[in-house]
Amino acid sequence: MVLLTGFAVVAIAAPIIAEPTHPETAYKMPWDGFKAEPQLPSDEHIFGTTQGQYDIFYGIVWGTRTAFKVGLIVTGTTVVIGLVVGSIAGYYGGWVDDVLMRITEIFMAFPFLLAALTMAAVIKSTYPQVQGIYVEMLALIIFAWMGYARLIRADIVSTKERDYVLAARTVGAGDVRILLKHILPNSFYPTLVVASMDIGSIVISFAALSFLGLGADEGYADWGQMISLARNWIPTLSSHWHIIVFPGGAIILFVLSRNLVGDALLEILDPRLRGQGI
């Protein structure tokens, strides 16, 4: 919680910590000159600069906002899609379940990162109106909902035969009311735990796509792109360590905080795991 709260504070206070010169381009890292070689930390640039002289400190601060935006929007959207598909499949069963689960399995047959990489390239070339980080976000959403659909379906299949559900059906409650009031509130906790932990995975996948150049334009405050700007200097990391340590450390600590909070949430919501220190 300390780590996660720290990142949240940085994201909220980004305009104060690293004040943008032009608010309309706040996510664009400021650059200082045209030197190709990254510059070490100094009084002017406390975290140094990347290739192209982009300020690393500014990128880390505003990149925190990017990480939260991507993690929350992509995870939230995929949870909603998975919730709808899994609820319909699990509640109605029969041919509806078969069709929806076969479609889900077709999507799951593709390796996630490779499929997202291909989809991002297709979106970027086919729909030029979709710009920046939204290309990567859309690609991740298309291939990240299936696990939630399968998980919520399994929980609903076991929950829909409980006595309180049968009682609600007996007194004439409609399908939507039964699902929203009686089944989902008692089936959603495992999905919530998985979603809280998947935010970190989404951020890593997003960073991977940015590293490969399928995200925003160069200079956008994005940790994956900052590491991409360092790849030409890997043989000289002993003298250019800052270009990897700062953005890489930000990714590691952000994902670690999400995973630790997810573990704690799992222990809180599952009484069987309390006190076991998972």
Protein Blocks (a to p, Z undefined) as FASTA:
>chain_A
ZZmmmmmmmmmmmmmmmccfblklmmpccdedjbfbdcdddfklmnbpaehiiafklmmm
mmmmmmmmmmmmmmmmmmmmmmmmmmmmmmngmmllmmmmmmmmmmmmpcfklmmmmmmm
mmmmmmmmbgcjllmmmmmmmmmmmmmmmmmmmmmmmmmmpmklmmmmmnopafklmmmm
mmmmmmmmmmmmmmmmmmmmmmmmmmmmmmnopaccehiacfklmmmmmmmmmmmmmmmm
mmmmmmmmmmmmmmmmmmmmmmmmmmmmmmklgonlZZ
